[in-house]
Structure formats: C-alpha cells, structure tokens
Amino acid sequence: MLLLKYTSLACLLLLLSACMGNAVKQQVTANVESQVIEIPAQAAVDFKLAIEHLNKSKFAQAQVILEKMTIEYPQLSGPFANLGVIYTHQKDWPKAQSVLEEGHVKNVKNIKILNQLGLVYRHSGQFDKAEKSYLKAIKAVPEDITAYINIGILYDIYMGEFVKASAYYQKYQGMLNEPDRKVAGWIVDINRRTGVKTQIAGEISQ
C-alpha cells in the first residue's frame, strides 16, 4: 500500500474553513500528528473525508468514519482527536475524555489533543488535570499560542489564580501580531483588582 509521510498529510489536512464558529473551528483542527510516522494513503483519504463532513457540521457522518479509523489505524492520534471534538460537541464529556486520553497515549506530543483534553477536563471540573494538560502543551510546543490563552482562562475563571492568569494572558498577548483588545481588558481588570504588575512575557514560570 502506498504510504504518505506526515509532512504530506499535514499539507493535506489544512485548518478548517472559517465559516464555522470559532470554538468549533478551533476544536476541529485538532488533527495534526506531531511526530513523524508513516500514514497509509487510504487513511489520508478517509481522514480528509471526515474533515470535510466536519466542515459541513455533518458530525454523524464524520463520527462513523473516525470510529472506523480508530480500529483500522489505531496508531494514528488524529482520528481520536477529532472523535473527541465530536463528543465534546455532543457534550458527552466522559466519551470525549476517554477517546482523547487514548489518543494521547498514541501521541503524547499532539498539542491539539492536549488542548482539547484541557477543555474537557475543565468542563468536567477536573481543573488540576486541565492545568497539567495545558502545561504539557506549552512544554511540547512553546510557540503555539492556544494553550496560553486556555490556561489563562482556567486560572482566571475556574481556579482563582489571578496572578498566574495575568501572566499567561500577557504571554499570549506578546505572541500576537496585534494585541487582542478583549484579552487586554481582562489583564487590566485583573491587575486593577489584585495589584498585579505587568510582567515580562519571558519571565513566566512553567
């Protein structure tokens, strides 16, 4: 069977269309393998079709394909990641957690899975696990901004760790080409309430 390298699949599986809502779009892009493995050509075809279904909010059709892929290609973390997205969309938190944790075992450096797991843990009230998941994502790929804003929100709203929240919000802001006005407001509000001084982004302890 013809085999495609990860880099070929990464080119094939681009980010989903902007027509979807921001939250769903961000979750559904959790499909890129973060390690070099050989991917069967048919797996790439099936995966592309599943993503097309997700683009059109055809979650049932995508779910059938992805569940089959987890059986036929258990070495790939992408199908597990996107099943986690579907279960999250369905608000089936136990299923989402189970499939994402299984995908994490397949590829511990898949930051898309780590961020999605953080979201699931947060919704399930498992804040310590959410924190660890986001920190793992930051450690795996420090230049990826998603985990910084996610952990900032976790510290701010769910854990009451306002100093940490402000620091990670500032780190997130520093990684953007243009500052996010909403996040800037959050930082000002936290600093006003707690007396936190603006920190240099690079000083955040991980």
TORKOL-4160 file (C-alpha; in steps of 0.2 Angstrom, whole numbers, padded with zeros to 4 digits, m for minus):
206
<pt num="1" X="0000" Y="0000" Z="0000"/>
<pt num="2" X="0006" Y="0017" Z="m0004"/>
<pt num="3" X="0012" Y="0026" Z="0011"/>
<pt num="4" X="0012" Y="0045" Z="0014"/>
<pt num="5" X="0024" Y="0054" Z="0026"/>
<pt num="6" X="0017" Y="0065" Z="0040"/>
<pt num="7" X="0023" Y="0081" Z="0030"/>
<pt num="8" X="0012" Y="0076" Z="0016"/>
<pt num="9" X="m0003" Y="0073" Z="0027"/>
<pt num="10" X="0000" Y="0089" Z="0036"/>
<pt num="11" X="m0001" Y="0098" Z="0019"/>
<pt num="12" X="m0017" Y="0089" Z="0015"/>
<pt num="13" X="m0026" Y="0092" Z="0032"/>
<pt num="14" X="m0026" Y="0111" Z="0032"/>
<pt num="15" X="m0036" Y="0121" Z="0045"/>
<pt num="16" X="m0055" Y="0120" Z="0043"/>
<pt num="17" X="m0065" Y="0134" Z="0034"/>
<pt num="18" X="m0068" Y="0150" Z="0043"/>
<pt num="19" X="m0087" Y="0148" Z="0040"/>
<pt num="20" X="m0088" Y="0138" Z="0057"/>
<pt num="21" X="m0090" Y="0146" Z="0074"/>
<pt num="22" X="m0073" Y="0150" Z="0082"/>
<pt num="23" X="m0074" Y="0137" Z="0096"/>
<pt num="24" X="m0079" Y="0123" Z="0085"/>
<pt num="25" X="m0067" Y="0128" Z="0072"/>
<pt num="26" X="m0053" Y="0128" Z="0085"/>
<pt num="27" X="m0058" Y="0111" Z="0091"/>
<pt num="28" X="m0060" Y="0103" Z="0075"/>
<pt num="29" X="m0042" Y="0107" Z="0069"/>
<pt num="30" X="m0036" Y="0095" Z="0082"/>
<pt num="31" X="m0030" Y="0083" Z="0069"/>
<pt num="32" X="m0011" Y="0085" Z="0065"/>
<pt num="33" X="0001" Y="0072" Z="0071"/>
<pt num="34" X="0016" Y="0080" Z="0080"/>
<pt num="35" X="0028" Y="0066" Z="0076"/>
<pt num="36" X="0034" Y="0058" Z="0060"/>
<pt num="37" X="0025" Y="0042" Z="0056"/>
<pt num="38" X="0020" Y="0033" Z="0040"/>
<pt num="39" X="0002" Y="0036" Z="0036"/>
<pt num="40" X="m0007" Y="0024" Z="0024"/>
<pt num="41" X="m0014" Y="0033" Z="0009"/>
<pt num="42" X="m0032" Y="0026" Z="0012"/>
<pt num="43" X="m0031" Y="0033" Z="0030"/>
<pt num="44" X="m0027" Y="0051" Z="0022"/>
<pt num="45" X="m0042" Y="0049" Z="0010"/>
<pt num="46" X="m0054" Y="0044" Z="0024"/>
<pt num="47" X="m0047" Y="0057" Z="0036"/>
<pt num="48" X="m0049" Y="0071" Z="0023"/>
<pt num="49" X="m0067" Y="0065" Z="0020"/>
<pt num="50" X="m0071" Y="0065" Z="0039"/>
<pt num="51" X="m0064" Y="0083" Z="0040"/>
<pt num="52" X="m0075" Y="0088" Z="0025"/>
<pt num="53" X="m0090" Y="0082" Z="0035"/>
<pt num="54" X="m0085" Y="0091" Z="0050"/>
<pt num="55" X="m0083" Y="0107" Z="0039"/>
<pt num="56" X="m0101" Y="0105" Z="0035"/>
<pt num="57" X="m0107" Y="0101" Z="0053"/>
<pt num="58" X="m0111" Y="0083" Z="0047"/>
<pt num="59" X="m0105" Y="0076" Z="0064"/>
<pt num="60" X="m0114" Y="0059" Z="0062"/>
<pt num="61" X="m0105" Y="0055" Z="0046"/>
<pt num="62" X="m0089" Y="0061" Z="0052"/>
<pt num="63" X="m0091" Y="0050" Z="0068"/>
<pt num="64" X="m0094" Y="0034" Z="0058"/>
<pt num="65" X="m0078" Y="0037" Z="0048"/>
<pt num="66" X="m0067" Y="0042" Z="0063"/>
<pt num="67" X="m0073" Y="0027" Z="0074"/>
<pt num="68" X="m0069" Y="0015" Z="0060"/>
<pt num="69" X="m0052" Y="0023" Z="0058"/>
<pt num="70" X="m0048" Y="0021" Z="0076"/>
<pt num="71" X="m0050" Y="0002" Z="0073"/>
<pt num="72" X="m0041" Y="0001" Z="0056"/>
<pt num="73" X="m0027" Y="0014" Z="0060"/>
<pt num="74" X="m0025" Y="0013" Z="0079"/>
<pt num="75" X="m0008" Y="0021" Z="0078"/>
<pt num="76" X="m0014" Y="0037" Z="0072"/>
<pt num="77" X="m0019" Y="0050" Z="0085"/>
<pt num="78" X="m0029" Y="0062" Z="0073"/>
<pt num="79" X="m0045" Y="0051" Z="0072"/>
<pt num="80" X="m0045" Y="0050" Z="0091"/>
<pt num="81" X="m0043" Y="0069" Z="0092"/>
<pt num="82" X="m0057" Y="0073" Z="0081"/>
<pt num="83" X="m0069" Y="0060" Z="0089"/>
<pt num="84" X="m0065" Y="0069" Z="0105"/>
<pt num="85" X="m0071" Y="0085" Z="0096"/>
<pt num="86" X="m0087" Y="0077" Z="0091"/>
<pt num="87" X="m0091" Y="0070" Z="0108"/>
<pt num="88" X="m0087" Y="0087" Z="0115"/>
<pt num="89" X="m0099" Y="0095" Z="0103"/>
<pt num="90" X="m0112" Y="0082" Z="0109"/>
<pt num="91" X="m0107" Y="0087" Z="0127"/>
<pt num="92" X="m0103" Y="0069" Z="0131"/>
<pt num="93" X="m0089" Y="0073" Z="0142"/>
<pt num="94" X="m0085" Y="0055" Z="0148"/>
<pt num="95" X="m0083" Y="0049" Z="0130"/>
<pt num="96" X="m0073" Y="0064" Z="0125"/>
<pt num="97" X="m0061" Y="0061" Z="0139"/>
<pt num="98" X="m0059" Y="0043" Z="0136"/>
<pt num="99" X="m0056" Y="0045" Z="0117"/>
<pt num="100" X="m0044" Y="0059" Z="0119"/>
<pt num="101" X="m0034" Y="0051" Z="0133"/>
<pt num="102" X="m0032" Y="0036" Z="0122"/>
<pt num="103" X="m0026" Y="0047" Z="0108"/>
<pt num="104" X="m0014" Y="0055" Z="0120"/>
<pt num="105" X="m0006" Y="0038" Z="0123"/>
<pt num="106" X="m0004" Y="0036" Z="0104"/>
<pt num="107" X="0005" Y="0053" Z="0103"/>
<pt num="108" X="0010" Y="0061" Z="0119"/>
<pt num="109" X="0016" Y="0077" Z="0109"/>
<pt num="110" X="0000" Y="0080" Z="0100"/>
<pt num="111" X="m0004" Y="0098" Z="0107"/>
<pt num="112" X="m0021" Y="0098" Z="0099"/>
<pt num="113" X="m0026" Y="0083" Z="0109"/>
<pt num="114" X="m0018" Y="0091" Z="0125"/>
<pt num="115" X="m0028" Y="0107" Z="0122"/>
<pt num="116" X="m0044" Y="0098" Z="0119"/>
<pt num="117" X="m0041" Y="0087" Z="0134"/>
<pt num="118" X="m0039" Y="0103" Z="0144"/>
<pt num="119" X="m0056" Y="0109" Z="0138"/>
<pt num="120" X="m0064" Y="0093" Z="0143"/>
<pt num="121" X="m0056" Y="0092" Z="0160"/>
<pt num="122" X="m0061" Y="0110" Z="0163"/>
<pt num="123" X="m0079" Y="0106" Z="0159"/>
<pt num="124" X="m0079" Y="0091" Z="0170"/>
<pt num="125" X="m0072" Y="0101" Z="0185"/>
<pt num="126" X="m0055" Y="0092" Z="0184"/>
<pt num="127" X="m0046" Y="0108" Z="0185"/>
<pt num="128" X="m0029" Y="0101" Z="0191"/>
<pt num="129" X="m0029" Y="0089" Z="0176"/>
<pt num="130" X="m0034" Y="0103" Z="0164"/>
<pt num="131" X="m0019" Y="0113" Z="0171"/>
<pt num="132" X="m0007" Y="0099" Z="0168"/>
<pt num="133" X="m0014" Y="0096" Z="0151"/>
<pt num="134" X="m0011" Y="0114" Z="0145"/>
<pt num="135" X="0006" Y="0115" Z="0153"/>
<pt num="136" X="0011" Y="0099" Z="0144"/>
<pt num="137" X="0005" Y="0108" Z="0128"/>
<pt num="138" X="0016" Y="0123" Z="0131"/>
<pt num="139" X="0031" Y="0112" Z="0135"/>
<pt num="140" X="0029" Y="0102" Z="0119"/>
<pt num="141" X="0027" Y="0117" Z="0108"/>
<pt num="142" X="0031" Y="0133" Z="0117"/>
<pt num="143" X="0027" Y="0144" Z="0101"/>
<pt num="144" X="0009" Y="0138" Z="0100"/>
<pt num="145" X="m0002" Y="0151" Z="0107"/>
<pt num="146" X="m0018" Y="0141" Z="0111"/>
<pt num="147" X="m0013" Y="0134" Z="0127"/>
<pt num="148" X="m0008" Y="0151" Z="0134"/>
<pt num="149" X="m0025" Y="0158" Z="0132"/>
<pt num="150" X="m0033" Y="0142" Z="0138"/>
<pt num="151" X="m0023" Y="0141" Z="0154"/>
<pt num="152" X="m0026" Y="0159" Z="0157"/>
<pt num="153" X="m0044" Y="0157" Z="0157"/>
<pt num="154" X="m0043" Y="0142" Z="0168"/>
<pt num="155" X="m0033" Y="0151" Z="0181"/>
<pt num="156" X="m0044" Y="0167" Z="0179"/>
<pt num="157" X="m0062" Y="0160" Z="0179"/>
<pt num="158" X="m0061" Y="0142" Z="0187"/>
<pt num="159" X="m0046" Y="0142" Z="0199"/>
<pt num="160" X="m0045" Y="0160" Z="0205"/>
<pt num="161" X="m0026" Y="0160" Z="0202"/>
<pt num="162" X="m0026" Y="0178" Z="0196"/>
<pt num="163" X="m0008" Y="0182" Z="0196"/>
<pt num="164" X="m0004" Y="0167" Z="0185"/>
<pt num="165" X="m0019" Y="0171" Z="0174"/>
<pt num="166" X="m0012" Y="0189" Z="0171"/>
<pt num="167" X="0005" Y="0182" Z="0167"/>
<pt num="168" X="m0001" Y="0169" Z="0154"/>
<pt num="169" X="m0013" Y="0182" Z="0146"/>
<pt num="170" X="0002" Y="0194" Z="0144"/>
<pt num="171" X="0012" Y="0180" Z="0137"/>
<pt num="172" X="m0002" Y="0176" Z="0125"/>
<pt num="173" X="m0003" Y="0195" Z="0120"/>
<pt num="174" X="0015" Y="0196" Z="0117"/>
<pt num="175" X="0014" Y="0182" Z="0104"/>
<pt num="176" X="0001" Y="0190" Z="0094"/>
<pt num="177" X="0005" Y="0201" Z="0079"/>
<pt num="178" X="m0008" Y="0213" Z="0086"/>
<pt num="179" X="m0014" Y="0213" Z="0104"/>
<pt num="180" X="m0032" Y="0206" Z="0107"/>
<pt num="181" X="m0042" Y="0220" Z="0114"/>
<pt num="182" X="m0053" Y="0208" Z="0124"/>
<pt num="183" X="m0038" Y="0200" Z="0132"/>
<pt num="184" X="m0030" Y="0217" Z="0136"/>
<pt num="185" X="m0046" Y="0221" Z="0145"/>
<pt num="186" X="m0045" Y="0205" Z="0155"/>
<pt num="187" X="m0027" Y="0210" Z="0160"/>
<pt num="188" X="m0031" Y="0227" Z="0165"/>
<pt num="189" X="m0046" Y="0221" Z="0176"/>
<pt num="190" X="m0036" Y="0208" Z="0185"/>
<pt num="191" X="m0021" Y="0219" Z="0188"/>
<pt num="192" X="m0033" Y="0233" Z="0195"/>
<pt num="193" X="m0041" Y="0220" Z="0206"/>
<pt num="194" X="m0026" Y="0211" Z="0213"/>
<pt num="195" X="m0012" Y="0224" Z="0211"/>
<pt num="196" X="m0003" Y="0213" Z="0199"/>
<pt num="197" X="0011" Y="0222" Z="0189"/>
<pt num="198" X="0013" Y="0219" Z="0171"/>
<pt num="199" X="0026" Y="0205" Z="0169"/>
<pt num="200" X="0039" Y="0202" Z="0155"/>
<pt num="201" X="0032" Y="0188" Z="0145"/>
<pt num="202" X="0048" Y="0178" Z="0145"/>
<pt num="203" X="0048" Y="0178" Z="0164"/>
<pt num="204" X="0033" Y="0166" Z="0166"/>
<pt num="205" X="0037" Y="0151" Z="0175"/>
<pt num="206" X="0032" Y="0134" Z="0168"/>
